[in-house]
Amino acid sequence: MLSKFKIKTANEAPPDDGHSPSDQKLKSSALDVAPTKKPFMPPYREGSVTDKRRSVLHEGIKIEGNWTSDGVVEFGGTITGDLTPDILVVTKTGKITGTIRADQVMIEGQVIGKIYAKSLSLKPTANVEADITSPTLSMDMGAKFNGAISMPPQKTMI
């Protein structure tokens, strides 16, 4: 029963019915421009992470003193002082000695001091010796923590 069906291969041309564009020879001119593909742009969402300014500080950067940012900070260096961004990601190489104040904090590296955050996440490689004040806290298996935790209601934070 399947023998009635023909299998088309990539090398076969479609049958000529007289209406295909291949019958009409199109001449290209110097003004013809191939359509360009637009780069991907994430959708705009007011207040989303994509709106915020982003700072990336890699391993080898050393800061002595306080630092404030109104955006997302990905920190992999060393700082002795207070760090106050909107959103903070402490990478595996990041070492912070001081006070962190941020809406959202994710720690993969080392923090010694105090942490004030609306949302805090300690990843498996985190090593934290700090007093934490955060209404929302998640701690992955393997994360090391030594200190006190205070979990006030969300509305009283920062």
OpenMM code with the backbone's topology and positions (N, CA, C; nanometers):
from openmm import Vec3, app, unit

residues = "MET LEU SER LYS PHE LYS ILE LYS THR ALA ASN GLU ALA PRO PRO ASP ASP GLY HIS SER PRO SER ASP GLN LYS LEU LYS SER SER ALA LEU ASP VAL ALA PRO THR LYS LYS PRO PHE MET PRO PRO TYR ARG GLU GLY SER VAL THR ASP LYS ARG ARG SER VAL LEU HIS GLU GLY ILE LYS ILE GLU GLY ASN TRP THR SER ASP GLY VAL VAL GLU PHE GLY GLY THR ILE THR GLY ASP LEU THR PRO ASP ILE LEU VAL VAL THR LYS THR GLY LYS ILE THR GLY THR ILE ARG ALA ASP GLN VAL MET ILE GLU GLY GLN VAL ILE GLY LYS ILE TYR ALA LYS SER LEU SER LEU LYS PRO THR ALA ASN VAL GLU ALA ASP ILE THR SER PRO THR LEU SER MET ASP MET GLY ALA LYS PHE ASN GLY ALA ILE SER MET PRO PRO GLN LYS THR MET ILE".split()
positions = [
    Vec3(0.0817, -0.1182, 0.0000),
    Vec3(0.0000, 0.0000, 0.0000),
    Vec3(0.0868, 0.1256, 0.0000),
    Vec3(0.1989, 0.1247, 0.0700),
    Vec3(0.2868, 0.2404, 0.0742),
    Vec3(0.3610, 0.2612, -0.0559),
    Vec3(0.3605, 0.1653, -0.1429),
    Vec3(0.4329, 0.1789, -0.2683),
    Vec3(0.3709, 0.2845, -0.3595),
    Vec3(0.2478, 0.3269, -0.3341),
    Vec3(0.1831, 0.4294, -0.4147),
    Vec3(0.2413, 0.5686, -0.3877),
    Vec3(0.3052, 0.5863, -0.2746),
    Vec3(0.3591, 0.7169, -0.2370),
    Vec3(0.5027, 0.7298, -0.2849),
    Vec3(0.5341, 0.8456, -0.3394),
    Vec3(0.6706, 0.8726, -0.3823),
    Vec3(0.7437, 0.9442, -0.2704),
    Vec3(0.8672, 0.9131, -0.2561),
    Vec3(0.9514, 0.9794, -0.1578),
    Vec3(1.0371, 1.0811, -0.2299),
    Vec3(1.0268, 1.2073, -0.1848),
    Vec3(1.1074, 1.3131, -0.2452),
    Vec3(1.2420, 1.3192, -0.1756),
    Vec3(1.3440, 1.3403, -0.2515),
    Vec3(1.4760, 1.3608, -0.1942),
    Vec3(1.5120, 1.5072, -0.2093),
    Vec3(1.6136, 1.5484, -0.1398),
    Vec3(1.6555, 1.6883, -0.1426),
    Vec3(1.7050, 1.7293, -0.2804),
    Vec3(1.7511, 1.6326, -0.3620),
    Vec3(1.8067, 1.6651, -0.4934),
    Vec3(1.6999, 1.6796, -0.6015),
    Vec3(1.5790, 1.6296, -0.5754),
    Vec3(1.4741, 1.6363, -0.6755),
    Vec3(1.4131, 1.7749, -0.6797),
    Vec3(1.3876, 1.8238, -0.7977),
    Vec3(1.3216, 1.9527, -0.8147),
    Vec3(1.1714, 1.9306, -0.8141),
    Vec3(1.0935, 2.0283, -0.7692),
    Vec3(0.9488, 2.0126, -0.7714),
    Vec3(0.8992, 2.0123, -0.9160),
    Vec3(0.7849, 1.9503, -0.9401),
    Vec3(0.7344, 1.9459, -1.0778),
    Vec3(0.7044, 2.0862, -1.1286),
    Vec3(0.7266, 2.1072, -1.2596),
    Vec3(0.7058, 2.2379, -1.3200),
    Vec3(0.5596, 2.2489, -1.3613),
    Vec3(0.4855, 2.3372, -1.2949),
    Vec3(0.3448, 2.3564, -1.3285),
    Vec3(0.3219, 2.4865, -1.4043),
    Vec3(0.4281, 2.5589, -1.4380),
    Vec3(0.4159, 2.6819, -1.5142),
    Vec3(0.3877, 2.8043, -1.4285),
    Vec3(0.3687, 2.7841, -1.2998),
    Vec3(0.3375, 2.8963, -1.2116),
    Vec3(0.4461, 2.9224, -1.1084),
    Vec3(0.5550, 2.8518, -1.1139),
    Vec3(0.6589, 2.8697, -1.0138),
    Vec3(0.7453, 2.9905, -1.0471),
    Vec3(0.8028, 3.0542, -0.9458),
    Vec3(0.8877, 3.1715, -0.9691),
    Vec3(1.0137, 3.1397, -1.0484),
    Vec3(1.0491, 3.0099, -1.0589),
    Vec3(1.1701, 2.9769, -1.1326),
    Vec3(1.1515, 3.0003, -1.2825),
    Vec3(1.0241, 3.0104, -1.3280),
    Vec3(0.9994, 3.0378, -1.4694),
    Vec3(1.0365, 3.1804, -1.5050),
    Vec3(1.0288, 3.2669, -1.4092),
    Vec3(1.0607, 3.4070, -1.4334),
    Vec3(1.2008, 3.4344, -1.3827),
    Vec3(1.2864, 3.4757, -1.4704),
    Vec3(1.4234, 3.5056, -1.4314),
    Vec3(1.4252, 3.6435, -1.3672),
    Vec3(1.4661, 3.6478, -1.2414),
    Vec3(1.4747, 3.7747, -1.1714),
    Vec3(1.6163, 3.8276, -1.1837),
    Vec3(1.6247, 3.9522, -1.2206),
    Vec3(1.7557, 4.0137, -1.2335),
    Vec3(1.7861, 4.0878, -1.1044),
    Vec3(1.9042, 4.0665, -1.0499),
    Vec3(1.9417, 4.1386, -0.9284),
    Vec3(2.0152, 4.2653, -0.9676),
    Vec3(1.9946, 4.3675, -0.8898),
    Vec3(2.0633, 4.4938, -0.9154),
    Vec3(2.1567, 4.5235, -0.7992),
    Vec3(2.2373, 4.6253, -0.8151),
    Vec3(2.3312, 4.6646, -0.7105),
    Vec3(2.2573, 4.7188, -0.5889),
    Vec3(2.1320, 4.7590, -0.6060),
    Vec3(2.0550, 4.8155, -0.4961),
    Vec3(1.9853, 4.7091, -0.4115),
    Vec3(1.9805, 4.5844, -0.4610),
    Vec3(1.9170, 4.4782, -0.3833),
    Vec3(1.9974, 4.4524, -0.2562),
    Vec3(1.9303, 4.4479, -0.1462),
    Vec3(1.9967, 4.4261, -0.0181),
    Vec3(1.9331, 4.3053, 0.0481),
    Vec3(2.0142, 4.2159, 0.0931),
    Vec3(1.9621, 4.0986, 0.1633),
    Vec3(1.9048, 4.1430, 0.2974),
    Vec3(1.7929, 4.0854, 0.3375),
    Vec3(1.7361, 4.1255, 0.4669),
    Vec3(1.8314, 4.0879, 0.5805),
    Vec3(1.8410, 4.1764, 0.6795),
    Vec3(1.9286, 4.1506, 0.7919),
    Vec3(1.8482, 4.0978, 0.9082),
    Vec3(1.9094, 4.0146, 0.9854),
    Vec3(1.8444, 3.9569, 1.1017),
    Vec3(1.8671, 4.0485, 1.2211),
    Vec3(1.7594, 4.0853, 1.2905),
    Vec3(1.7708, 4.1741, 1.4049),
    Vec3(1.8253, 4.0974, 1.5248),
    Vec3(1.9114, 4.1604, 1.6054),
    Vec3(1.9630, 4.0925, 1.7248),
    Vec3(1.8508, 4.0743, 1.8266),
    Vec3(1.8619, 3.9721, 1.9083),
    Vec3(1.7613, 3.9447, 2.0099),
    Vec3(1.7625, 4.0537, 2.1160),
    Vec3(1.6471, 4.1064, 2.1475),
    Vec3(1.6316, 4.2045, 2.2537),
    Vec3(1.5292, 4.1497, 2.3514),
    Vec3(1.5649, 4.1371, 2.4792),
    Vec3(1.4667, 4.0871, 2.5754),
    Vec3(1.3520, 4.1856, 2.5885),
    Vec3(1.2326, 4.1352, 2.6193),
    Vec3(1.1191, 4.2258, 2.6313),
    Vec3(1.1387, 4.3233, 2.7463),
    Vec3(1.0871, 4.4434, 2.7285),
    Vec3(1.0990, 4.5448, 2.8331),
    Vec3(0.9974, 4.5163, 2.9422),
    Vec3(1.0444, 4.5088, 3.0628),
    Vec3(0.9571, 4.4934, 3.1791),
    Vec3(1.0031, 4.5945, 3.2812),
    Vec3(0.9172, 4.6884, 3.3124),
    Vec3(0.9542, 4.7927, 3.4062),
    Vec3(0.9933, 4.7313, 3.5395),
    Vec3(1.1078, 4.7728, 3.5892),
    Vec3(1.1549, 4.7227, 3.7179),
    Vec3(1.2248, 4.5880, 3.7097),
    Vec3(1.2454, 4.5332, 3.5901),
    Vec3(1.3090, 4.4026, 3.5795),
    Vec3(1.4608, 4.4164, 3.5822),
    Vec3(1.5273, 4.3041, 3.5968),
    Vec3(1.6739, 4.3018, 3.6023),
    Vec3(1.7333, 4.3532, 3.4718),
    Vec3(1.6632, 4.3337, 3.3589),
    Vec3(1.7177, 4.3777, 3.2303),
    Vec3(1.7243, 4.5294, 3.2198),
    Vec3(1.6482, 4.6019, 3.3024),
    Vec3(1.6504, 4.7481, 3.3006),
    Vec3(1.7715, 4.8038, 3.3732),
    Vec3(1.8239, 4.7293, 3.4654),
    Vec3(1.9218, 4.7825, 3.5587),
    Vec3(2.0624, 4.7864, 3.4990),
    Vec3(2.1372, 4.8816, 3.5472),
    Vec3(2.2785, 4.8938, 3.5129),
    Vec3(2.3512, 4.7723, 3.5693),
    Vec3(2.4510, 4.7218, 3.4996),
    Vec3(2.5208, 4.6006, 3.5427),
    Vec3(2.6701, 4.6295, 3.5532),
    Vec3(2.7278, 4.5947, 3.6694),
    Vec3(2.8719, 4.6089, 3.6912),
    Vec3(2.9294, 4.4710, 3.7166),
    Vec3(3.0384, 4.4393, 3.6501),
    Vec3(3.1044, 4.3104, 3.6679),
    Vec3(3.2466, 4.3381, 3.7147),
    Vec3(3.2786, 4.2897, 3.8339),
    Vec3(3.4130, 4.3067, 3.8901),
    Vec3(3.4727, 4.1674, 3.9083),
    Vec3(3.5729, 4.1381, 3.8313),
    Vec3(3.6308, 4.0048, 3.8294),
    Vec3(3.7396, 3.9868, 3.9350),
    Vec3(3.7880, 3.8631, 3.9431),
    Vec3(3.8970, 3.8272, 4.0322),
    Vec3(4.0163, 3.9186, 4.0045),
    Vec3(4.0847, 3.9573, 4.1097),
    Vec3(4.2012, 4.0436, 4.0946),
    Vec3(4.1718, 4.1890, 4.1285),
    Vec3(4.0461, 4.2271, 4.1327),
    Vec3(4.0096, 4.3642, 4.1692),
    Vec3(4.0034, 4.3736, 4.3209),
    Vec3(4.0712, 4.4734, 4.3775),
    Vec3(4.0720, 4.4935, 4.5220),
    Vec3(4.0192, 4.6326, 4.5524),
    Vec3(3.9233, 4.6388, 4.6451),
    Vec3(3.8644, 4.7665, 4.6851),
    Vec3(3.8768, 4.7800, 4.8353),
    Vec3(3.9263, 4.8933, 4.8803),
    Vec3(3.9286, 4.9256, 5.0228),
    Vec3(3.8443, 5.0499, 5.0399),
    Vec3(3.7281, 5.0330, 5.1014),
    Vec3(3.6343, 5.1427, 5.1173),
    Vec3(3.4940, 5.0976, 5.0811),
    Vec3(3.4005, 5.1894, 5.0892),
    Vec3(3.2605, 5.1577, 5.0628),
    Vec3(3.2293, 5.1784, 4.9151),
    Vec3(3.1348, 5.0981, 4.8651),
    Vec3(3.0968, 5.1085, 4.7247),
    Vec3(2.9463, 5.0939, 4.7124),
    Vec3(2.8848, 5.1835, 4.6328),
    Vec3(2.7405, 5.1828, 4.6123),
    Vec3(2.7112, 5.1779, 4.4632),
    Vec3(2.6075, 5.1002, 4.4259),
    Vec3(2.5660, 5.0912, 4.2863),
    Vec3(2.4140, 5.0859, 4.2811),
    Vec3(2.3563, 5.1483, 4.1780),
    Vec3(2.2112, 5.1465, 4.1639),
    Vec3(2.1649, 5.0387, 4.0661),
    Vec3(2.2413, 4.9330, 4.0532),
    Vec3(2.2047, 4.8269, 3.9598),
    Vec3(2.2486, 4.6909, 4.0098),
    Vec3(2.2785, 4.6045, 3.9145),
    Vec3(2.3216, 4.4675, 3.9422),
    Vec3(2.4736, 4.4659, 3.9502),
    Vec3(2.5266, 4.4061, 4.0550),
    Vec3(2.6716, 4.3949, 4.0710),
    Vec3(2.7083, 4.2470, 4.0779),
    Vec3(2.7959, 4.2055, 3.9872),
    Vec3(2.8521, 4.0712, 3.9900),
    Vec3(2.9949, 4.0881, 4.0411),
    Vec3(3.0198, 4.0407, 4.1632),
    Vec3(3.1453, 4.0710, 4.2306),
    Vec3(3.2302, 3.9453, 4.2476),
    Vec3(3.3505, 3.9472, 4.1914),
    Vec3(3.4426, 3.8353, 4.2023),
    Vec3(3.5760, 3.8750, 4.2614),
    Vec3(3.5885, 3.9990, 4.3018),
    Vec3(3.7135, 4.0491, 4.3570),
    Vec3(3.7148, 4.0436, 4.5079),
    Vec3(3.7907, 4.1356, 4.5688),
    Vec3(3.8033, 4.1454, 4.7144),
    Vec3(3.7678, 4.2872, 4.7560),
    Vec3(3.6829, 4.2993, 4.8566),
    Vec3(3.6488, 4.4308, 4.9089),
    Vec3(3.6506, 4.4268, 5.0610),
    Vec3(3.7107, 4.5286, 5.1183),
    Vec3(3.7054, 4.5506, 5.2624),
    Vec3(3.6309, 4.6819, 5.2801),
    Vec3(3.5049, 4.6712, 5.3177),
    Vec3(3.4192, 4.7882, 5.3294),
    Vec3(3.2754, 4.7489, 5.3036),
    Vec3(3.1879, 4.8470, 5.2990),
    Vec3(3.0460, 4.8208, 5.2794),
    Vec3(3.0118, 4.8218, 5.1306),
    Vec3(2.9241, 4.7309, 5.0921),
    Vec3(2.8814, 4.7179, 4.9532),
    Vec3(2.7294, 4.7321, 4.9496),
    Vec3(2.6785, 4.8314, 4.8736),
    Vec3(2.5352, 4.8593, 4.8703),
    Vec3(2.4857, 4.8695, 4.7260),
    Vec3(2.4516, 4.7574, 4.6619),
    Vec3(2.3898, 4.7606, 4.5291),
    Vec3(2.2403, 4.7281, 4.5404),
    Vec3(2.1698, 4.7323, 4.4281),
    Vec3(2.0318, 4.6844, 4.4267),
    Vec3(2.0304, 4.5320, 4.4328),
    Vec3(2.1096, 4.4700, 4.3442),
    Vec3(2.1193, 4.3242, 4.3365),
    Vec3(2.2678, 4.2881, 4.3383),
    Vec3(2.3045, 4.1904, 4.4212),
    Vec3(2.4450, 4.1506, 4.4336),
    Vec3(2.4612, 4.0017, 4.4096),
    Vec3(2.5578, 3.9677, 4.3251),
    Vec3(2.5981, 3.8290, 4.3040),
    Vec3(2.7454, 3.8210, 4.3423),
    Vec3(2.7754, 3.7464, 4.4476),
    Vec3(2.9143, 3.7254, 4.4894),
    Vec3(2.9571, 3.5932, 4.4270),
    Vec3(3.0470, 3.5998, 4.3285),
    Vec3(3.0899, 3.4794, 4.2580),
    Vec3(3.1826, 3.3958, 4.3460),
    Vec3(3.2226, 3.2799, 4.2969),
    Vec3(3.3077, 3.1874, 4.3737),
    Vec3(3.4387, 3.2505, 4.4177),
    Vec3(3.4904, 3.3464, 4.3391),
    Vec3(3.6183, 3.4099, 4.3732),
    Vec3(3.5990, 3.5355, 4.4576),
    Vec3(3.4736, 3.5750, 4.4810),
    Vec3(3.4453, 3.6974, 4.5549),
    Vec3(3.4691, 3.6836, 4.7045),
    Vec3(3.5305, 3.7879, 4.7646),
    Vec3(3.5566, 3.7914, 4.9083),
    Vec3(3.5173, 3.9288, 4.9601),
    Vec3(3.4175, 3.9322, 5.0482),
    Vec3(3.3696, 4.0587, 5.1020),
    Vec3(3.3850, 4.0574, 5.2532),
    Vec3(3.4515, 4.1591, 5.3063),
    Vec3(3.4626, 4.1792, 5.4497),
    Vec3(3.3999, 4.3139, 5.4790),
    Vec3(3.2797, 4.3108, 5.5367),
    Vec3(3.2077, 4.4348, 5.5628),
    Vec3(3.0586, 4.4096, 5.5669),
    Vec3(2.9819, 4.5143, 5.5405),
    Vec3(2.8368, 4.5057, 5.5455),
    Vec3(2.7790, 4.5120, 5.4045),
    Vec3(2.6867, 4.4204, 5.3767),
    Vec3(2.6163, 4.4176, 5.2491),
    Vec3(2.4728, 4.4629, 5.2748),
    Vec3(2.4259, 4.5576, 5.1934),
    Vec3(2.2861, 4.6012, 5.1963),
    Vec3(2.2362, 4.5970, 5.0522),
    Vec3(2.1360, 4.5093, 5.0271),
    Vec3(2.0840, 4.4955, 4.8909),
    Vec3(1.9435, 4.4354, 4.8953),
    Vec3(1.8694, 4.4555, 4.7872),
    Vec3(1.7382, 4.3927, 4.7774),
    Vec3(1.7528, 4.2416, 4.7622),
    Vec3(1.8390, 4.2007, 4.6696),
    Vec3(1.8602, 4.0582, 4.6433),
    Vec3(2.0094, 4.0287, 4.6488),
    Vec3(2.0438, 3.9190, 4.7165),
    Vec3(2.1850, 3.8797, 4.7275),
    Vec3(2.1951, 3.7301, 4.6998),
    Vec3(2.2910, 3.6929, 4.6145),
    Vec3(2.3236, 3.5531, 4.5909),
    Vec3(2.4729, 3.5378, 4.6171),
    Vec3(2.5085, 3.4441, 4.7053),
    Vec3(2.6487, 3.4291, 4.7437),
    Vec3(2.7000, 3.2908, 4.7042),
    Vec3(2.8087, 3.2915, 4.6276),
    Vec3(2.8829, 3.1701, 4.5937),
    Vec3(3.0210, 3.1728, 4.6575),
    Vec3(3.0668, 3.2915, 4.6974),
    Vec3(3.2011, 3.3105, 4.7516),
    Vec3(3.2008, 3.3268, 4.9021),
    Vec3(3.2878, 3.4155, 4.9513),
    Vec3(3.3096, 3.4321, 5.0951),
    Vec3(3.2633, 3.5700, 5.1403),
    Vec3(3.1891, 3.5722, 5.2525),
    Vec3(3.1444, 3.6983, 5.3119),
    Vec3(3.1685, 3.6918, 5.4622),
    Vec3(3.2312, 3.7964, 5.5155),
    Vec3(3.2525, 3.8110, 5.6593),
    Vec3(3.1972, 3.9473, 5.6984),
    Vec3(3.1002, 3.9495, 5.7895),
    Vec3(3.0441, 4.0782, 5.8322),
    Vec3(2.8966, 4.0703, 5.8619),
    Vec3(2.8180, 4.1579, 5.7953),
    Vec3(2.6731, 4.1628, 5.8135),
    Vec3(2.6058, 4.1687, 5.6773),
    Vec3(2.4878, 4.1074, 5.6695),
    Vec3(2.4118, 4.1076, 5.5447),
    Vec3(2.2686, 4.1511, 5.5754),
    Vec3(2.2231, 4.2546, 5.5044),
    Vec3(2.0854, 4.3010, 5.5116),
    Vec3(2.0280, 4.2880, 5.3710),
    Vec3(1.9287, 4.2011, 5.3523),
    Vec3(1.8724, 4.1790, 5.2192),
    Vec3(1.7254, 4.1417, 5.2291),
    Vec3(1.6503, 4.1756, 5.1253),
    Vec3(1.5104, 4.1318, 5.1187),
    Vec3(1.5034, 3.9850, 5.0796),
    Vec3(1.6023, 3.9399, 5.0027),
    Vec3(1.6085, 3.8011, 4.9590),
    Vec3(1.7556, 3.7595, 4.9547),
    Vec3(1.7878, 3.6486, 5.0196),
    Vec3(1.9268, 3.6008, 5.0268),
    Vec3(1.9324, 3.4542, 4.9884),
    Vec3(2.0291, 3.4208, 4.9021),
    Vec3(2.0483, 3.2838, 4.8581),
    Vec3(2.1948, 3.2456, 4.8768),
    Vec3(2.2194, 3.1384, 4.9538),
    Vec3(2.3550, 3.0875, 4.9743),
    Vec3(2.3710, 2.9617, 4.8892),
    Vec3(2.4611, 2.9660, 4.7942),
    Vec3(2.4854, 2.8552, 4.7023),
    Vec3(2.5833, 2.7549, 4.7644),
    Vec3(2.6008, 2.6364, 4.7057),
    Vec3(2.6834, 2.5305, 4.7662),
    Vec3(2.8273, 2.5704, 4.7976),
    Vec3(2.8839, 2.6648, 4.7243),
    Vec3(3.0233, 2.7049, 4.7472),
    Vec3(3.0351, 2.8238, 4.8423),
    Vec3(2.9227, 2.8725, 4.8938),
    Vec3(2.9244, 2.9901, 4.9822),
    Vec3(2.9912, 2.9574, 5.1153),
    Vec3(3.0658, 3.0555, 5.1667),
    Vec3(3.1283, 3.0456, 5.2986),
    Vec3(3.0994, 3.1787, 5.3683),
    Vec3(3.0001, 3.1796, 5.4576),
    Vec3(2.9509, 3.3029, 5.5170),
    Vec3(2.9687, 3.3010, 5.6684),
    Vec3(3.0398, 3.4020, 5.7189),
    Vec3(3.0511, 3.4261, 5.8628),
    Vec3(2.9927, 3.5646, 5.8848),
    Vec3(2.8617, 3.5694, 5.9074),
    Vec3(2.7948, 3.6989, 5.9135),
    Vec3(2.6653, 3.6887, 5.9923),
    Vec3(2.6208, 3.8027, 6.0397),
    Vec3(2.4876, 3.8134, 6.0968),
    Vec3(2.3956, 3.8539, 5.9820),
    Vec3(2.2918, 3.7744, 5.9607),
    Vec3(2.2022, 3.7934, 5.8469),
    Vec3(2.0688, 3.8488, 5.8946),
    Vec3(2.0202, 3.9515, 5.8261),
    Vec3(1.8858, 4.0028, 5.8467),
    Vec3(1.8170, 3.9997, 5.7116),
    Vec3(1.7230, 3.9064, 5.6952),
    Vec3(1.6540, 3.8890, 5.5682),
    Vec3(1.5233, 3.8136, 5.5910),
    Vec3(1.4123, 3.8615, 5.5342),
    Vec3(1.2869, 3.7891, 5.5491),
    Vec3(1.2811, 3.6616, 5.4651),
    Vec3(1.3646, 3.6537, 5.3611),
    Vec3(1.3659, 3.5372, 5.2733),
    Vec3(1.5091, 3.4853, 5.2627),
    Vec3(1.5274, 3.3584, 5.2981),
    Vec3(1.6607, 3.2988, 5.2966),
    Vec3(1.6536, 3.1582, 5.2397),
    Vec3(1.7418, 3.1292, 5.1436),
    Vec3(1.7551, 2.9919, 5.0944),
    Vec3(1.9020, 2.9529, 5.1059),
    Vec3(1.9235, 2.8285, 5.1441),
    Vec3(2.0614, 2.7807, 5.1649),
    Vec3(2.0742, 2.6428, 5.1017),
    Vec3(2.1585, 2.6334, 5.0007),
    Vec3(2.1795, 2.5061, 4.9328),
    Vec3(2.2698, 2.4151, 5.0157),
    Vec3(2.2550, 2.2854, 4.9939),
    Vec3(2.3387, 2.1883, 5.0627),
    Vec3(2.4847, 2.2125, 5.0247),
    Vec3(2.5710, 2.2175, 5.1232),
    Vec3(2.7132, 2.2419, 5.1004),
    Vec3(2.7557, 2.3819, 5.1399),
    Vec3(2.6617, 2.4748, 5.1475),
    Vec3(2.6946, 2.6113, 5.1888),
    Vec3(2.7361, 2.6102, 5.3353),
    Vec3(2.8368, 2.6920, 5.3674),
    Vec3(2.8848, 2.7016, 5.5052),
    Vec3(2.8379, 2.8342, 5.5636),
    Vec3(2.7814, 2.8278, 5.6845),
    Vec3(2.7303, 2.9479, 5.7491),
    Vec3(2.7609, 2.9442, 5.8975),
    Vec3(2.8088, 3.0574, 5.9499),
    Vec3(2.8328, 3.0730, 6.0926),
    Vec3(2.7896, 3.2143, 6.1286),
    Vec3(2.6907, 3.2265, 6.2153),
    Vec3(2.6428, 3.3578, 6.2541),
    Vec3(2.4993, 3.3505, 6.3035),
    Vec3(2.4351, 3.4646, 6.3105),
    Vec3(2.2974, 3.4728, 6.3576),
    Vec3(2.2066, 3.5110, 6.2408),
    Vec3(2.0829, 3.4627, 6.2476),
    Vec3(1.9852, 3.4932, 6.1440),
    Vec3(1.8646, 3.5602, 6.2080),
    Vec3(1.8251, 3.6733, 6.1512),
    Vec3(1.7047, 3.7434, 6.1930),
    Vec3(1.6156, 3.7539, 6.0702),
    Vec3(1.4889, 3.7127, 6.0834),
    Vec3(1.3977, 3.7129, 5.9691),
    Vec3(1.2750, 3.8005, 5.9969),
    Vec3(1.2915, 3.9331, 5.9841),
    Vec3(1.1782, 4.0236, 6.0073),
    Vec3(1.0792, 4.0170, 5.8912),
    Vec3(0.9579, 4.0693, 5.9089),
    Vec3(0.8626, 4.0737, 5.7964),
    Vec3(0.9187, 4.1566, 5.6811),
    Vec3(0.8786, 4.1222, 5.5589),
    Vec3(0.9279, 4.1875, 5.4358),
    Vec3(0.9120, 4.3389, 5.4397),
    Vec3(0.7996, 4.3902, 5.4888),
    Vec3(0.7721, 4.5334, 5.4813),
    Vec3(0.8634, 4.6190, 5.5676),
    Vec3(0.9337, 4.5605, 5.6642),
    Vec3(1.0217, 4.6391, 5.7509),
    Vec3(1.1663, 4.6442, 5.7024),
    Vec3(1.1931, 4.5801, 5.5882),
    Vec3(1.3313, 4.5733, 5.5389),
    Vec3(1.3697, 4.6964, 5.4581),
    Vec3(1.4946, 4.7309, 5.4643),
    Vec3(1.5673, 4.8342, 5.3906),
    Vec3(1.4811, 4.9490, 5.3591),
] * unit.nanometer
topology = app.Topology()
chain = topology.addChain("A")
for resn in residues:
    res = topology.addResidue(resn, chain)
    for name in ("N", "CA", "C"):
        topology.addAtom(name, app.Element.getBySymbol(name[0]), res)
